[in-house]
């Protein structure tokens, strides 16, 4: 599935980090029901529609009131999952979560392929993507993975905006 997105969509934002926890624990956290409520610093609620597995569906309500639906399209145990995320009635962006064992630690990466910048005229999308959206989404991913690291290593849920605010989601 991801290869189709790479062929069609070449603009993406990604962030990776090593977490001092075994892959079993990280996989458990990122696949538990309403998981975003435990570690996502911009998540107000994470309502589950269908769970778990490849056909999972949930909704995330951000602190600013924005609600996005996540439809999972790929789910491979202890490797990762892919999902499409969108606002009702709008095109979907693609998101890829990957975990990899690194000794007794776990490498995690998230990659976002925003739909709006992977359609239309690339030259017109260039400035807003690289100078506005990419920095905001990089900051977003850094905080989400930072929240996962915090929760996994401390067993304490993150607070709202724990690592700072984000203009798109706070």
C-alpha positions in Angstrom: 0.0 0.0 0.0 2.7 2.5 0.9 4.5 2.0 -2.4 1.4 3.3 -4.2 1.5 6.4 -2.2 5.2 6.9 -2.8 4.6 6.7 -6.5 1.7 9.1 -6.5 2.7 11.4 -3.6 6.3 12.6 -3.3 5.9 15.3 -0.7 5.9 14.1 2.9 6.9 14.9 6.4 8.5 12.4 8.7 10.0 12.1 12.1 11.8 9.2 13.8 13.1 8.5 17.4 14.5 5.7 19.5 12.5 4.9 22.6 14.0 3.1 25.5 11.4 0.3 25.6 11.0 -3.1 24.0 9.1 -3.3 20.8 6.3 -5.4 22.5 5.5 -2.5 24.8 5.5 0.2 22.1 3.4 -2.0 19.8 0.9 -2.6 22.7 0.7 1.2 23.3 0.2 2.3 19.7 -2.4 -0.5 19.1 -4.5 -0.2 22.2 -8.1 1.2 22.0 -8.2 5.0 22.1 -4.3 4.9 22.3 -4.0 8.6 21.3 -5.6 9.7 24.6 -2.6 8.3 26.5 0.3 9.9 24.6 -0.9 12.5 22.0 -0.4 16.0 23.4 -2.9 17.6 21.0 -5.7 14.9 21.4 -8.8 15.9 23.3 -10.5 12.5 22.6 -9.9 9.3 20.5 -13.3 7.6 19.8 -13.1 4.1 18.4 -15.6 3.0 15.8 -13.9 -0.4 14.9 -10.9 -1.9 16.5 -8.3 -3.6 16.1 -6.6 -4.6 12.9 -6.5 -3.6 9.2 -10.1 -2.4 9.1 -9.8 -0.2 12.2 -11.6 3.1 12.2 -11.4 5.8 14.9 -11.7 9.6 15.2 -9.4 12.0 16.8 -10.7 15.3 18.2 -7.9 17.8 18.6 -7.7 20.4 21.3 -8.8 23.1 18.8 -12.0 21.2 18.1 -11.0 19.8 14.7 -12.2 16.2 14.2 -10.5 13.8 11.8 -11.4 10.2 10.9 -8.7 7.6 10.6 -9.3 4.6 8.4 -6.6 2.0 8.7 -5.6 0.3 5.4 -2.6 -1.9 6.5 -1.7 -3.5 9.9 1.3 -5.7 10.3 2.0 -7.0 13.9 5.1 -5.3 15.4 6.0 -3.6 12.2 3.4 -0.9 11.8 0.3 0.4 10.1 -0.9 2.7 7.4 -4.0 4.9 7.6 -5.9 7.5 5.7 -7.0 10.5 7.8 -9.5 13.1 6.7 -12.1 15.6 7.7 -15.7 14.6 6.8 -16.3 15.1 3.1 -12.7 16.0 2.3 -9.9 14.1 0.6 -7.6 11.9 2.8 -4.0 12.3 3.7 -1.9 9.1 4.1 0.0 8.4 7.4 2.4 5.6 7.9 3.6 4.4 11.4 6.6 2.0 11.6 8.3 0.3 14.5 11.6 -1.5 14.4 13.4 -3.4 17.1 16.8 -1.9 18.1 18.3 -4.2 20.7 16.2 -3.7 23.8 14.9 -0.4 22.4 12.5 0.5 19.6 12.8 2.9 16.7 9.5 4.5 15.7 8.8 6.7 12.7 5.7 8.4 11.4 5.4 9.7 7.8 2.6 12.0 6.6 1.7 12.4 2.9 -0.6 15.5 3.0 -3.2 15.2 0.2 -3.4 18.9 -0.5 0.2 19.2 -1.4 0.3 16.1 -3.5 -2.2 17.2 -6.1 -2.4 20.1 -8.4 0.6 22.2 -9.6 3.8 21.4 -7.7 5.3 24.9 -8.3 2.3 26.6 -6.7 2.4 24.2 -3.7 6.1 24.5 -3.2 6.3 27.6 -1.0 3.4 26.8 1.4 4.5 23.2 1.8 8.2 23.8 2.6 7.8 27.0 4.5 4.5 26.6 6.4 3.1 23.1 6.4 6.3 21.1 6.7 7.6 22.9 9.7 4.2 22.8 11.5 3.7 19.1 10.8 7.4 18.2 11.7 6.8 19.9 15.0 3.5 18.0 15.4 5.2 14.6 14.7 8.1 15.5 17.1 5.5 16.2 19.9 3.4 13.1 19.1 6.5 10.8 19.2 7.8 12.7 22.2 4.5 12.0 23.9 4.7 8.3 23.0 8.3 8.2 24.5 7.1 10.0 27.7 4.2 7.6 28.2 6.2 4.4 27.3 9.1 5.3 29.6 7.1 6.8 32.5 3.6 5.1 32.3 2.1 8.5 32.8 -0.3 10.0 30.2 0.8 13.2 28.6 -0.9 16.5 29.4 -2.5 18.8 26.8 0.3 20.7 24.9 2.9 19.1 27.3 5.8 19.8 24.9 4.5 23.1 23.5 1.6 24.2 21.3 1.1 23.7 17.6 -0.7 26.3 15.5 -2.7 23.6 13.6 -3.9 21.5 16.5 -3.8 23.2 19.9 
